[in-house]
Amino acid sequence: MATAAPRRRRKHWGWGYEDEQPPYDEVRAAAAAMAPVLGFGDVEPERPVPLEEVELPPPRLDAPAELAEVCAADTYERAAHAYGKSYRDVVRAFRGRFDHPPDAVAHPRDEDELEAVLEWCQGANAAVVPFGGGTSVVGGVEARVGDRYDGAVAIDLKAMDRVLEVDPVSRAARIQAGATGPRLEEQLAEHGLTLRHFPQSFQFSTLGGWIATRAGGHFATLYTHIDDLVESVRAVTPAGTWESRRLPGSGAGPSPDRMLIGSEGTLGLITEAWVRVQAKPTHRASTSVRFGSFAAGAEAVRAIAQAGLYPANCRLIDPAEAKLTTGGDGEHALLVLGFESADHELDAWMDRALELCREHGGEWDAPSGGGRGGAAGAWREAFLRAPYLRDTFVAMGVLSETFETSITWERFPEFHESAIGAAREAVREVCGEGSVSCRFTHVYPDGPAPYFTILAPAVRGEELERWATVKAAASDAVIAAGGTITHHHAVGRDHRPWYDRQRPDPFADALRGAKAAVDPRGLLNPGVLIDPAPS
């Protein structure tokens, strides 16, 4: 009798699957190659604490017998669902430190089982932490819920991962929330369609996670956020199930689906959504453009964004980051520019964009039709490799952190100077040396989304304190200069102090009222976005 193949497991501490973790000799070779480039980092990397040496506190809850088939409380499940994938999360898990593991992990296969799990949590006074792909970088899935609860249950929805219905006339699809990026694209491809939403976490993140966190995708203009692709949303709450109507648009007051988008699991567990899909692109063109300064490149990007050309890729990378990720000379800023279409050739669009680049001093090589070669290809490979590379950074004692935001064009020069200046000063004071670089991930007619990367030496055992100091300095500068605490990484628990300063107080009161209506006992992801009402 044939036995079932073992399920491929994610690493309990870092990015990727267990079978993707390179042997120690390869990690050491990578550290030896990177340390001279960075100017810091240990060439004798630390080893992660293996799962068999991880000790977790005993579960405070026992699932009822009728839920035993969909609930687990073993060490792997609890550790693998304890954190997201922020630098802070990876450092703690790497060391075998799990501060707030869930007491149980539920894997419901349909809404009936989900409702049964929620009913159990209500009766047991257990906090509920919705869990998609576990790729949060802002503390969004950590069961750091306080002492008003008698336990915490992570609800993993990845068993609900099917494309349920496709409407080829309106070009929409009804998809379960647990579908990962590859899983939903694989099913849509059978119909010649794509959602065309590719965040860096695409391999592991889920549709429900994208909607709950207002995730941004890979594409730099036009349909940049999942908001632009959602037609309606369905969610289960302790007070009942709600679903918005499928509509291309509506003026009937605040939209129910817009309330769920960005709710981060606090207003219900998203179970499915109708999303706008499109034909797969068949025409592509890309190139990279060099500028004498980041400021000159920013002016060119503004011109392109305001010309209505809508490139798929329009990422401006400052000289320091270009040198590190694309082999640039460290003197020129680099614009990775690309267009794609399922309908028409792109020469006219690319030609006009390059004209605008020339007006601002840009220089380039011949455009490519494939979009995978040269500096553009090197940047893409670095983009996809970054989450894996960070695991090696942790092992070799390198603090690797990012912060991202958005700002209007007229404020950008001063904003960039103050934000990058504050981060660099904090890195110097806390770490002694290091680098802070910047790129644009998304651009709009009225402003860019700057994304800052920090690389610095970290003394082992002091990483979290250094991270907290640098994070606070950068976040304070962003809020003080008028930016948003997050453009596409969500709020979670890590951004709460600055989100509280960003939002108007009356809106906070309205959000508390909405939560009290759908989650009267405050069980859903407490500590994220809004505190539950007092018991």
BAMI-260724 format. One record per residue (C-alpha): residue in three letters; x, y, z. Coordinates in steps of 0.1 Angstrom, whole numbers, padded with zeros to 4 digits, always signed. Example, Ala and Ser with C-alpha at 12.3 -4.5 7.8 and 13.67 -1.06 7.14 Angstrom:
% residues 2
Ala+0123-0045+0078
Ser+0137-0011+0071
***
This chain:
% residues 535
Met+0000+0000+0000
Ala+0014+0034-0011
Thr+0021+0060+0016
Ala+0013+0096+0010
Ala+0042+0119+0003
Pro+0053+0140+0033
Arg+0039+0175+0033
Arg+0066+0201+0024
Arg+0070+0223+0055
Arg+0079+0259+0058
Lys+0109+0268+0080
His+0098+0274+0116
Trp+0122+0304+0119
Gly+0128+0321+0085
Trp+0119+0324+0049
Gly+0111+0295+0026
Tyr+0108+0257+0030
Glu+0128+0235+0053
Asp+0144+0217+0023
Glu+0155+0251+0009
Gln+0178+0259+0038
Pro+0213+0257+0025
Pro+0240+0236+0043
Tyr+0261+0255+0068
Asp+0291+0255+0045
Glu+0271+0274+0019
Val+0259+0299+0044
Arg+0295+0305+0055
Ala+0306+0309+0019
Ala+0278+0334+0013
Ala+0288+0353+0045
Ala+0325+0354+0034
Ala+0314+0369+0000
Met+0291+0395+0015
Ala+0310+0407+0045
Pro+0337+0425+0023
Val+0310+0442+0002
Leu+0291+0454+0032
Gly+0322+0462+0053
Phe+0308+0443+0083
Gly+0293+0410+0093
Asp+0306+0378+0108
Val+0322+0354+0084
Glu+0315+0326+0108
Pro+0277+0327+0108
Glu+0256+0316+0138
Arg+0234+0285+0134
Pro+0197+0286+0140
Val+0182+0267+0170
Pro+0168+0235+0156
Leu+0131+0228+0162
Glu+0138+0198+0185
Glu+0156+0222+0209
Val+0127+0247+0210
Glu+0108+0248+0242
Leu+0073+0263+0243
Pro+0050+0268+0273
Pro+0023+0242+0275
Pro-0009+0250+0257
Arg-0035+0267+0279
Leu-0064+0254+0258
Asp-0075+0220+0245
Ala-0096+0219+0213
Pro-0129+0201+0217
Ala-0131+0166+0202
Glu-0153+0177+0173
Leu-0125+0200+0162
Ala-0095+0176+0167
Glu-0093+0169+0130
Val-0086+0206+0122
Cys-0067+0217+0152
Ala-0031+0211+0162
Ala-0009+0220+0192
Asp+0024+0204+0184
Thr+0057+0224+0187
Tyr+0061+0228+0149
Glu+0026+0242+0143
Arg+0027+0266+0173
Ala+0063+0278+0165
Ala+0055+0282+0127
His+0025+0303+0135
Ala+0040+0324+0163
Tyr+0056+0351+0141
Gly+0056+0368+0108
Lys+0088+0375+0089
Ser+0100+0409+0101
Tyr+0137+0412+0111
Arg+0126+0412+0148
Asp+0106+0380+0142
Val+0133+0362+0124
Val+0160+0370+0150
Arg+0138+0357+0178
Ala+0128+0325+0160
Phe+0164+0320+0148
Arg+0175+0319+0185
Gly+0146+0296+0195
Arg+0129+0324+0214
Phe+0091+0323+0210
Asp+0076+0350+0232
His+0039+0345+0225
Pro+0032+0312+0207
Pro-0005+0305+0200
Asp-0020+0278+0222
Ala-0035+0260+0192
Val-0035+0263+0154
Ala-0068+0257+0135
His-0069+0248+0098
Pro-0106+0250+0089
Arg-0115+0236+0055
Asp-0147+0255+0050
Glu-0169+0282+0066
Asp-0188+0258+0087
Glu-0156+0246+0104
Leu-0144+0282+0107
Glu-0176+0291+0125
Ala-0172+0262+0148
Val-0136+0273+0157
Leu-0149+0308+0163
Glu-0176+0295+0186
Trp-0151+0275+0206
Cys-0128+0306+0209
Gln-0157+0326+0222
Gly-0166+0300+0248
Ala-0130+0296+0259
Asn-0123+0334+0259
Ala-0095+0329+0234
Ala-0081+0356+0212
Val-0082+0348+0175
Val-0052+0356+0153
Pro-0061+0352+0116
Phe-0031+0337+0097
Gly-0026+0338+0060
Gly+0008+0332+0046
Gly+0026+0344+0078
Thr+0046+0369+0059
Ser+0037+0400+0080
Val+0067+0422+0087
Val+0048+0444+0112
Gly+0039+0420+0140
Gly+0005+0414+0125
Val+0002+0377+0133
Glu+0020+0375+0167
Ala-0003+0364+0195
Arg+0009+0393+0217
Val-0026+0398+0230
Gly-0024+0407+0267
Asp-0038+0390+0298
Arg-0075+0396+0294
Tyr-0077+0363+0273
Asp-0074+0328+0286
Gly-0055+0317+0255
Ala-0049+0324+0218
Val-0057+0305+0187
Ala-0041+0311+0153
Ile-0066+0303+0125
Asp-0048+0293+0093
Leu-0070+0295+0062
Lys-0047+0280+0036
Ala-0069+0249+0033
Met-0095+0272+0017
Asp-0076+0278-0015
Arg-0098+0273-0045
Val-0109+0295-0074
Leu-0146+0288-0070
Glu-0160+0307-0100
Val-0148+0326-0131
Asp-0169+0353-0149
Pro-0152+0357-0183
Val-0177+0384-0194
Ser-0170+0408-0166
Arg-0135+0394-0161
Ala-0138+0385-0124
Ala-0132+0355-0103
Arg-0144+0343-0069
Ile-0115+0330-0050
Gln-0111+0316-0014
Ala-0090+0337+0009
Gly-0064+0310+0017
Ala-0052+0307-0019
Thr-0015+0316-0021
Gly-0002+0337-0050
Pro+0011+0306-0070
Arg-0020+0286-0062
Leu-0045+0312-0075
Glu-0024+0321-0105
Glu-0022+0284-0114
Gln-0059+0281-0114
Leu-0066+0313-0132
Ala-0041+0303-0159
Glu-0065+0275-0169
His-0088+0303-0181
Gly-0060+0324-0197
Leu-0063+0349-0169
Thr-0042+0365-0142
Leu-0049+0386-0111
Arg-0016+0404-0118
His-0008+0411-0082
Phe+0027+0401-0073
Pro+0040+0413-0040
Gln+0075+0403-0029
Ser+0059+0377-0006
Phe+0039+0363-0036
Gln+0052+0327-0031
Phe+0037+0323+0004
Ser+0012+0351+0010
Thr-0026+0347+0004
Leu-0054+0365-0012
Gly-0071+0370+0022
Gly-0038+0384+0037
Trp-0034+0408+0008
Ile-0069+0421+0013
Ala-0067+0423+0051
Thr-0034+0443+0049
Arg-0041+0464+0018
Ala-0011+0449+0002
Gly+0008+0465-0026
Gly+0019+0444-0056
His+0050+0445-0078
Phe+0036+0469-0104
Ala+0046+0505-0099
Thr+0017+0524-0113
Leu-0021+0522-0120
Tyr-0033+0490-0101
Thr-0007+0491-0074
His-0027+0479-0044
Ile-0051+0450-0039
Asp-0078+0477-0033
Asp-0078+0483-0071
Leu-0086+0446-0078
Val-0113+0438-0053
Glu-0149+0437-0064
Ser-0165+0423-0033
Val-0154+0406+0000
Arg-0170+0380+0023
Ala-0160+0376+0060
Val-0171+0356+0090
Thr-0173+0374+0124
Pro-0185+0365+0159
Ala-0216+0385+0151
Gly-0223+0367+0118
Thr-0212+0366+0082
Trp-0212+0396+0059
Glu-0206+0401+0022
Ser-0206+0431-0001
Arg-0223+0432-0035
Arg-0204+0427-0067
Leu-0203+0461-0083
Pro-0179+0480-0106
Gly-0185+0510-0084
Ser-0212+0525-0061
Gly-0221+0558-0044
Ala-0242+0541-0017
Gly-0223+0554+0013
Pro-0192+0538+0027
Ser-0186+0505+0010
Pro-0186+0472+0031
Asp-0157+0458+0011
Arg-0136+0489+0017
Met-0141+0485+0054
Leu-0127+0449+0053
Ile-0098+0460+0031
Gly-0070+0469+0055
Ser-0089+0457+0086
Glu-0060+0433+0094
Gly-0083+0406+0109
Thr-0099+0429+0135
Leu-0133+0430+0118
Gly-0137+0395+0106
Leu-0120+0366+0090
Ile-0120+0370+0052
Thr-0131+0338+0036
Glu-0134+0347-0001
Ala-0135+0376-0025
Trp-0145+0384-0061
Val-0115+0400-0077
Arg-0110+0417-0111
Val-0088+0396-0134
Gln-0073+0402-0168
Ala-0057+0386-0198
Lys-0021+0375-0194
Pro+0003+0401-0210
Thr+0018+0392-0243
His+0038+0423-0251
Arg+0067+0435-0229
Ala+0095+0461-0231
Ser+0120+0471-0205
Thr+0152+0490-0200
Ser+0172+0507-0173
Val+0181+0544-0173
Arg+0210+0560-0155
Phe+0208+0595-0139
Gly+0236+0617-0124
Ser+0216+0620-0091
Phe+0186+0605-0074
Ala+0170+0640-0075
Ala+0172+0641-0113
Gly+0158+0606-0116
Ala+0129+0616-0093
Glu+0120+0645-0116
Ala+0120+0621-0146
Val+0098+0597-0127
Arg+0074+0625-0118
Ala+0071+0634-0155
Ile+0064+0598-0165
Ala+0038+0594-0138
Gln+0020+0626-0147
Ala+0021+0618-0185
Gly-0004+0589-0180
Leu+0019+0563-0195
Tyr+0014+0538-0166
Pro+0045+0517-0168
Ala+0044+0483-0151
Asn+0078+0490-0135
Cys+0091+0525-0127
Arg+0115+0519-0098
Leu+0141+0545-0091
Ile+0170+0532-0071
Asp+0196+0555-0055
Pro+0233+0550-0063
Ala+0242+0531-0031
Glu+0214+0506-0035
Ala+0220+0502-0072
Lys+0256+0493-0066
Leu+0246+0467-0041
Thr+0217+0451-0060
Thr+0225+0456-0097
Gly+0262+0460-0099
Gly+0259+0498-0105
Asp+0289+0521-0102
Gly+0278+0538-0070
Glu+0277+0571-0088
His+0245+0569-0108
Ala+0208+0564-0098
Leu+0191+0537-0118
Leu+0156+0537-0131
Val+0142+0502-0139
Leu+0115+0510-0165
Gly+0091+0485-0180
Phe+0058+0482-0199
Glu+0035+0453-0206
Ser+0002+0448-0223
Ala-0021+0420-0234
Asp-0034+0442-0262
His-0009+0463-0280
Glu+0028+0469-0289
Leu+0046+0492-0265
Asp+0072+0510-0286
Ala+0053+0543-0285
Trp+0050+0542-0247
Met+0086+0533-0241
Asp+0098+0560-0266
Arg+0078+0587-0249
Ala+0090+0576-0214
Leu+0126+0577-0226
Glu+0121+0612-0241
Leu+0111+0624-0207
Cys+0141+0607-0191
Arg+0164+0624-0217
Glu+0149+0658-0207
His+0162+0651-0172
Gly+0197+0639-0181
Gly+0189+0601-0184
Glu+0211+0577-0204
Trp+0202+0541-0213
Asp+0210+0511-0233
Ala+0187+0497-0260
Pro+0154+0485-0246
Ser+0147+0448-0243
Gly+0115+0430-0253
Gly+0118+0403-0226
Gly+0124+0424-0195
Arg+0149+0399-0179
Gly+0184+0411-0189
Gly+0209+0437-0178
Ala+0204+0459-0148
Ala+0166+0454-0149
Gly+0171+0416-0147
Ala+0197+0420-0119
Trp+0173+0441-0099
Arg+0144+0416-0104
Glu+0166+0388-0092
Ala+0177+0408-0061
Phe+0141+0417-0054
Leu+0130+0380-0053
Arg+0161+0369-0034
Ala+0159+0395-0007
Pro+0137+0375+0018
Tyr+0161+0345+0016
Leu+0191+0368+0019
Arg+0179+0383+0051
Asp+0181+0349+0068
Thr+0218+0349+0060
Phe+0221+0384+0073
Val+0207+0374+0106
Ala+0231+0344+0108
Met+0261+0367+0102
Gly+0251+0395+0126
Val+0238+0421+0101
Leu+0208+0443+0110
Ser+0186+0443+0079
Glu+0155+0465+0081
Thr+0133+0485+0058
Phe+0107+0512+0062
Glu+0084+0525+0035
Thr+0060+0554+0031
Ser+0045+0578+0006
Ile+0045+0616+0002
Thr+0034+0641-0024
Trp+0059+0654-0050
Glu+0062+0690-0038
Arg+0072+0677-0003
Phe+0095+0649-0015
Pro+0129+0666-0015
Glu+0126+0678+0020
Phe+0109+0646+0032
His+0137+0624+0017
Glu+0164+0645+0033
Ser+0148+0644+0068
Ala+0138+0607+0067
Ile+0171+0593+0054
Gly+0190+0618+0076
Ala+0172+0606+0107
Ala+0178+0569+0099
Arg+0214+0575+0091
Glu+0220+0594+0123
Ala+0203+0566+0143
Val+0224+0539+0126
Arg+0256+0558+0134
Glu+0247+0563+0170
Val+0234+0528+0176
Cys+0255+0507+0153
Gly+0286+0528+0146
Glu+0285+0522+0109
Gly+0261+0510+0082
Ser+0241+0523+0052
Val+0206+0536+0045
Ser+0195+0536+0009
Cys+0163+0545-0009
Arg+0143+0535-0039
Phe+0108+0541-0052
Thr+0085+0510-0052
His+0054+0527-0066
Val+0048+0561-0082
Tyr+0016+0581-0086
Pro+0008+0614-0104
Asp+0008+0632-0071
Gly+0037+0615-0054
Pro+0061+0585-0049
Ala+0063+0557-0024
Pro+0099+0558-0011
Tyr+0113+0526+0004
Phe+0144+0528+0026
Thr+0167+0499+0033
Ile+0190+0498+0064
Leu+0221+0475+0066
Ala+0243+0478+0097
Pro+0263+0456+0121
Ala+0244+0441+0150
Val+0260+0429+0182
Arg+0246+0394+0189
Gly+0222+0396+0217
Glu+0215+0433+0212
Glu+0198+0431+0178
Leu+0163+0438+0190
Glu+0173+0469+0210
Arg+0192+0483+0181
Trp+0163+0475+0158
Ala+0138+0493+0181
Thr+0160+0524+0183
Val+0165+0527+0146
Lys+0129+0518+0138
Ala+0116+0545+0162
Ala+0139+0572+0148
Ala+0129+0565+0112
Ser+0092+0562+0121
Asp+0092+0595+0141
Ala+0108+0613+0111
Val+0083+0599+0086
Ile+0053+0610+0107
Ala+0068+0644+0116
Ala+0074+0651+0079
Gly+0039+0643+0069
Gly+0043+0608+0054
Thr+0023+0577+0062
Ile+0037+0551+0086
Thr+0031+0525+0059
His+0024+0525+0022
His+0020+0487+0017
His+0033+0468+0047
Ala+0002+0473+0070
Val+0001+0485+0106
Gly+0002+0453+0128
Arg+0014+0458+0163
Asp+0048+0473+0154
His+0034+0504+0137
Arg+0006+0510+0161
Pro+0022+0539+0180
Trp+0027+0559+0148
Tyr-0006+0548+0133
Asp-0023+0562+0164
Arg-0006+0596+0157
Gln-0015+0595+0120
Arg-0052+0589+0121
Pro-0078+0615+0133
Asp-0093+0608+0168
Pro-0129+0608+0156
Phe-0121+0582+0130
Ala-0105+0561+0158
Asp-0137+0563+0177
Ala-0157+0552+0146
Leu-0134+0523+0141
Arg-0139+0512+0178
Gly-0176+0513+0172
Ala-0174+0491+0141
Lys-0153+0466+0160
Ala-0177+0465+0189
Ala-0205+0458+0165
Val-0189+0428+0147
Asp-0166+0416+0176
Pro-0183+0426+0208
Arg-0159+0406+0230
Gly-0128+0419+0212
Leu-0114+0385+0203
Leu-0102+0393+0168
Asn-0065+0401+0165
Pro-0064+0423+0196
Gly-0037+0450+0196
Val-0038+0455+0159
Leu-0053+0488+0145
Ile-0075+0494+0175
Asp-0077+0482+0211
Pro-0109+0463+0220
Ala-0134+0480+0243
Pro-0128+0473+0281
Ser-0142+0440+0293
***
